[in-house]
Amino acid sequence: MVIDVNSLIRDVVWVLLFPTTFQGGLMDFVWGAGDNLWVMVLKRLFLLLPALGVIGACWVSIPSLITVLFRSNRKEFITTMFLTWWDLGKSIVSYWGGIFKFFVQIVGAAVGMVKIVLVGLWSILLELVSLPFRLLRNAGQSVVSSSVPWIAVFLTVLWCVIEAVIFTYVTTPLVSDTLSNITGQQLQGNIIRIPLFIFLLFVVLGSYAVLSNFVNAMKSKKVLSILTIGVIELVVLSVEVMFLYREFVDSLVPWFAQYSQGFELGIAWTLAIASLTWFGVRSISWFLFASAGTPTILAIIQGKGLASPAVAERTESRATVFSSGFVERTKEEATWIKTKGDELLASFVLPPLQVVAATINFCTVLVNGTHLFELPFTSVYAILSSKSMLGQLDSRHEAQQMT
């Protein structure tokens, strides 16, 4: 039997180089240079990478099959080669399915983002509208639960301002005439009212301060302090009755005269009514709010500090710009965005990487007889670093040698 050496060599060369018989036509087809735009895009998207993977796997499989002649574990090696081709086929199918999955997920993510943006803008608008009411509620809760009597302080200051305004209106003519007689010039009432109001405001506040100290001296039962502050309180009473409440009573004389014939209110009755008015006004305001507000005002003025609530109470009553519900929704939406971003990244990266990994597995099977990558990839985190993959590859190779 005569063997044609040239024919045999030609057949061997054809077997070794058989991918050249189809790779040119296959690459021209998947590249689609002569097709219209959409067909070319679809071919390059769906067929280019799988075609490169198949061509690369064919070129690596040829020397792998040649090494079967001198390998010791031929059976395991051939089985591994079949499994590698199986992994490549699954990776190509997963790549095609991953493309559709990516576009479906990106549409869903876009719809979800639009929903989040619209709902977020609406929630922010509602938060801004309800912000003043929420701040007022938080402030009210802080005032009510605080150990500092802020309501009493506010009412005390407000009452002092009201008294100062009333007495400014009542005493402006008297003060204007007095200053005009002293200076020899006629002074306008508008010029006098502002400094007179400030002066009377301090007088009224000082009156409550003296009353507060007198009450404290009575509680301490110190006779000397009671007598000293009692004298000061009488002086304050006399000054306010003579210069403020007397003028207030005098302004009511025309009203008294309307209901009586030949009505004359002497100095004694004027001072008595003014004293009773002072006592009634001070008593009502003191027992209602000034007894709690005046010590706090004095502590602020004297720099003694205020009784601060506990840290937990301050934390609970702290006003926030956004409500807790809005913050929780924002956290949930941020978690959703992160999860959806990981899913989009996985659906975009894993399908083509699996085709590349399946092709690389042919090379590692040729060199070490084992796979470098465990397919399929379940997540992005399943793709290990290069050092970790090399370590796993060495351990597998050593395990195969031991068996």
C-alpha positions in Angstrom: 0.0 0.0 0.0 1.5 3.3 -1.1 0.9 6.3 1.2 0.8 9.7 -0.5 3.0 11.7 1.7 2.0 15.0 0.1 -1.7 14.2 0.5 -1.1 13.2 4.1 0.8 16.4 4.9 -1.9 18.4 3.2 -4.6 16.7 5.3 -2.6 17.3 8.5 -2.1 20.9 7.6 -5.8 21.3 6.8 -6.7 19.9 10.2 -4.3 22.2 12.0 -5.4 25.2 10.1 -9.1 24.3 9.5 -10.4 27.5 11.2 -9.0 29.5 8.3 -11.6 27.8 6.1 -14.5 29.6 7.7 -13.2 32.4 9.9 -12.8 34.9 7.1 -16.3 34.4 5.7 -17.7 34.3 9.3 -16.0 37.6 10.3 -17.2 39.3 7.1 -20.7 38.1 7.8 -20.8 39.2 11.5 -19.1 42.5 10.7 -21.8 43.3 8.2 -19.9 46.1 6.5 -22.2 46.0 3.4 -25.5 45.8 5.3 -27.7 48.6 6.3 -27.1 50.4 9.6 -29.6 48.5 11.8 -28.6 45.1 10.4 -24.9 45.9 10.9 -25.5 47.1 14.5 -27.5 44.0 15.3 -24.9 41.6 13.8 -22.0 43.3 15.6 -24.0 43.3 18.9 -25.3 39.8 18.8 -22.8 37.8 16.7 -19.3 39.5 16.8 -18.3 38.4 20.2 -19.6 34.9 20.0 -17.9 34.4 16.6 -14.6 35.6 18.1 -15.1 33.2 21.0 -15.8 30.2 18.7 -12.8 31.0 16.4 -10.5 31.4 19.4 -11.8 28.2 20.9 -11.2 26.3 17.6 -7.6 27.6 17.4 -6.9 26.5 21.0 -8.7 23.2 20.7 -6.3 22.0 17.8 -3.1 22.0 19.9 -5.1 20.8 22.9 -6.2 17.7 21.0 -2.6 17.1 19.8 -1.4 17.1 23.4 -3.7 14.1 24.0 -1.1 11.9 22.4 1.3 12.4 25.3 -0.9 13.3 28.3 -1.3 10.9 31.1 -4.9 11.8 32.1 -6.3 11.7 28.6 -9.8 10.7 29.7 -10.2 13.6 32.2 -8.6 16.0 29.7 -11.0 15.1 26.9 -13.9 15.4 29.3 -12.7 18.8 30.4 -12.5 19.9 26.7 -16.1 18.8 26.1 -17.2 20.7 29.3 -15.3 23.7 28.1 -17.1 23.7 24.8 -20.4 23.3 26.7 -19.5 26.3 28.9 -18.8 28.3 25.7 -22.2 27.4 24.3 -24.0 28.3 27.5 -22.1 31.6 27.7 -23.1 32.5 24.1 -26.8 31.8 24.9 -26.5 33.7 28.2 -24.9 36.5 26.3 -27.9 36.8 23.9 -30.3 36.5 26.8 -28.3 39.1 28.8 -28.6 41.6 26.0 -32.4 41.4 26.2 -32.3 41.4 30.0 -30.1 44.5 30.0 -32.5 46.5 27.8 -35.5 45.4 29.8 -33.8 46.3 33.1 -32.6 49.7 31.8 -36.2 50.5 30.7 -37.5 49.5 34.1 -34.7 51.5 35.8 -35.5 54.5 33.7 -39.2 54.3 34.6 -38.3 53.8 38.2 -35.9 56.8 38.2 -38.6 59.0 36.6 -41.0 57.9 39.3 -38.5 58.6 42.0 -37.8 62.0 40.6 -41.4 63.0 40.3 -42.4 61.6 43.7 -39.3 63.2 45.2 -40.1 66.6 43.8 -43.7 66.3 45.1 -42.5 65.1 48.5 -40.0 68.0 48.7 -42.8 70.4 47.8 -45.0 69.0 50.5 -42.1 69.1 53.0 -41.5 72.8 52.2 -45.2 73.6 52.5 -45.5 71.8 55.8 -42.1 73.0 57.1 -43.4 76.1 58.9 -46.2 74.1 60.6 -43.7 71.4 61.6 -41.3 73.9 63.0 -44.0 75.6 65.0 -45.1 72.2 66.3 -41.5 71.3 67.3 -41.1 74.7 68.8 -44.3 74.3 70.8 -43.3 70.8 72.0 -39.9 72.2 73.0 -41.5 75.0 74.9 -44.0 72.8 76.6 -41.5 70.1 77.5 -38.7 72.4 78.4 -37.7 73.1 82.1 -37.4 76.8 81.2 -40.8 78.6 81.5 -40.5 80.3 78.1 -44.2 81.0 77.9 -44.1 82.8 81.2 -41.0 84.8 80.0 -42.8 85.7 76.8 -45.9 86.8 78.6 -44.0 88.8 81.2 -42.0 90.7 78.5 -45.2 91.2 76.5 -47.0 92.6 79.5 -44.2 94.9 80.3 -44.2 96.2 76.7 -48.0 96.7 76.9 -47.7 98.6 80.1 -44.8 100.7 78.7 -46.9 101.5 75.6 -49.9 102.5 77.7 -47.9 104.7 80.1 -46.0 106.2 77.2 -49.3 107.3 75.6 -50.6 108.6 79.0 -47.5 110.5 80.1 -46.3 111.9 76.8 -48.1 115.2 77.3 -46.8 115.6 80.8 -43.2 114.8 79.8 -43.5 117.0 76.8 -44.7 120.0 78.8 -42.0 119.4 81.5 -39.2 119.3 79.0 -40.5 122.2 77.0 -40.6 124.3 80.2 -37.0 123.2 81.0 -35.6 123.8 77.6 -37.8 126.7 76.6 -38.6 125.0 73.3 -41.8 123.3 72.2 -40.9 119.6 71.7 -42.8 117.3 69.5 -44.5 114.3 71.0 -43.1 111.9 68.4 -39.6 112.7 69.3 -40.3 112.0 73.0 -42.3 108.7 72.6 -39.4 106.4 71.6 -37.0 107.2 74.5 -39.9 107.5 76.9 -41.1 104.0 75.9 -37.6 102.5 76.4 -37.3 104.3 79.8 -40.8 103.1 81.0 -40.1 99.5 79.7 -37.1 99.3 82.0 -39.1 100.9 84.9 -41.8 98.2 84.5 -39.2 95.4 84.2 -37.4 96.8 87.3 -40.7 96.8 89.2 -41.2 93.1 88.6 -37.5 92.5 89.5 -38.0 94.2 92.9 -41.2 92.3 93.4 -39.4 89.0 92.7 -36.6 89.8 95.1 -39.2 90.8 97.8 -41.0 87.4 97.4 -37.7 85.5 97.6 -36.9 87.5 100.8 -40.3 86.5 102.3 -39.6 82.9 101.5 -36.2 83.0 103.1 -37.7 84.7 106.2 -34.7 87.0 106.6 -36.0 90.0 108.5 -33.3 92.3 107.4 -33.8 91.5 103.7 -37.5 91.7 104.0 -37.3 95.2 105.6 -34.7 96.4 103.0 -36.5 95.2 100.0 -39.8 96.2 101.5 -38.7 99.8 101.7 -37.4 99.6 98.1 -40.8 98.1 97.0 -42.6 101.0 98.7 -40.4 103.5 96.9 -41.1 101.7 93.6 -44.8 101.8 94.5 -44.7 105.5 95.2 -42.8 106.3 92.0 -45.1 104.3 89.8 -48.2 105.5 91.5 -47.2 109.2 91.4 -45.8 109.3 87.9 -47.6 106.5 86.0 -50.8 105.2 87.6 -51.8 108.7 88.8 -51.7 109.9 85.2 -53.7 106.9 84.2 -56.4 107.6 86.8 -56.4 111.3 85.8 -57.1 110.3 82.2 -60.2 108.5 83.5 -61.6 111.5 85.4 -63.7 112.7 82.4 -65.3 109.3 82.2 -66.2 109.5 85.9 -67.6 113.0 85.5 -70.0 111.8 82.8 -72.0 109.8 85.4 -72.0 112.2 88.3 -72.9 115.9 88.9 -70.1 118.1 90.3 -67.7 115.2 90.5 -64.3 116.1 92.0 -61.6 113.5 92.7 -59.2 114.7 95.3 -55.5 113.8 95.6 -56.2 111.2 98.3 -58.7 109.3 96.2 -56.6 109.7 93.1 -53.6 108.1 94.9 -55.7 105.5 96.5 -57.3 104.4 93.2 -53.8 104.5 91.6 -52.4 102.3 94.4 -55.2 99.8 94.1 -54.8 99.7 90.3 -51.0 99.1 90.8 -51.7 96.4 93.3 -54.4 94.7 91.2 -52.3 94.8 88.0 -49.2 93.5 89.8 -51.1 90.8 91.6 -52.9 89.5 88.6 -49.8 89.5 86.3 -47.6 88.1 89.1 -49.7 85.1 90.0 -50.5 84.4 86.4 -47.1 84.4 84.7 -44.7 86.9 86.1 -43.7 84.8 89.2 -42.3 82.2 86.8 -41.0 84.5 84.0 -39.3 87.2 86.1 -36.6 84.9 87.7 -35.7 83.6 84.3 -35.4 87.1 82.9 -33.2 88.1 85.9 -31.0 84.9 85.4 -30.5 85.9 81.7 -29.6 89.5 82.6 -27.3 88.4 85.4 -25.6 85.7 83.3 -26.4 82.9 85.7 -27.5 80.6 83.0 -30.7 78.6 82.6 -31.6 75.1 83.7 -30.9 73.0 80.5 -33.0 69.9 79.9 -31.5 66.5 79.6 -29.6 65.5 76.4 -32.3 63.0 75.4 -35.0 65.6 75.7 -32.9 68.0 73.6 -32.4 65.3 71.0 -36.1 64.5 70.8 -37.2 68.2 70.6 -34.6 69.1 68.1 -36.2 70.6 65.0 -35.4 69.0 61.7 -35.9 70.5 58.2 -37.4 67.2 56.8 -39.7 64.8 58.5 -38.7 61.3 59.5 -41.0 59.8 56.9 -39.3 61.8 54.1 -35.9 60.7 55.4 -36.9 57.0 55.5 -38.3 57.2 51.9 -35.1 58.8 50.8 -33.1 56.0 52.3 -35.3 53.4 50.7 -35.0 55.1 47.3 -31.2 55.3 47.7 -31.1 51.6 48.5 -33.3 50.9 45.5 -31.0 52.9 43.3 -27.9 51.1 44.6 -29.5 47.7 44.1 -30.8 48.6 40.6 -27.4 50.0 39.7 -25.7 46.7 40.7 -28.3 44.7 38.7 -27.7 46.9 35.6 -23.9 46.6 36.0 -24.2 42.9 36.3 -26.5 42.5 33.3 -24.2 44.7 31.2 -20.9 43.2 32.3 -21.5 39.5 33.0 -22.8 38.3 29.6 -19.8 39.4 27.5 -17.4 38.5 30.3 -18.8 35.0 30.4 -18.0 34.5 26.7 -14.5 35.9 27.2 -14.0 33.7 30.3 -15.2 30.6 28.4 -12.7 31.3 25.7 -9.9 31.8 28.2 -10.8 28.5 29.8 -9.6 26.8 26.6 -6.2 28.3 27.1 -6.0 27.3 30.7 -7.1 23.8 29.8 -4.3 23.6 27.3 -1.7 24.7 29.8 -2.9 23.3 33.1 -5.7 20.9 32.2 -8.2 22.8 34.4 -10.6 25.8 34.1 -9.6 29.2 35.4 -13.2 30.5 35.7 -16.1 28.8 37.3 -19.1 29.5 35.0 -21.7 30.8 35.0 -21.0 34.1 36.9 -23.7 34.7 39.4 -22.8 38.3 40.2 -20.2 40.9 39.6 -18.6 40.0 43.0 -18.1 36.4 41.7 -15.3 37.8 39.4 -12.2 37.5 41.6 -9.1 39.5 41.4 -6.2 38.2 39.3 -4.1 37.0 42.3 -7.1 35.1 43.8 -7.7 33.4 40.4 -4.1 32.4 40.1 -4.1 31.0 43.6 -7.2 28.9 42.9 -5.7 27.7 39.6 -2.5 26.6 41.4 -4.5 24.8 44.1 -6.6 23.0 41.5 -3.5 21.9 39.5 -1.8 20.6 42.7 -5.0 18.7 43.6 -5.1 17.1 40.1 -1.5 16.0 40.4 -2.1 14.4 43.8 -5.0 12.4 42.3 
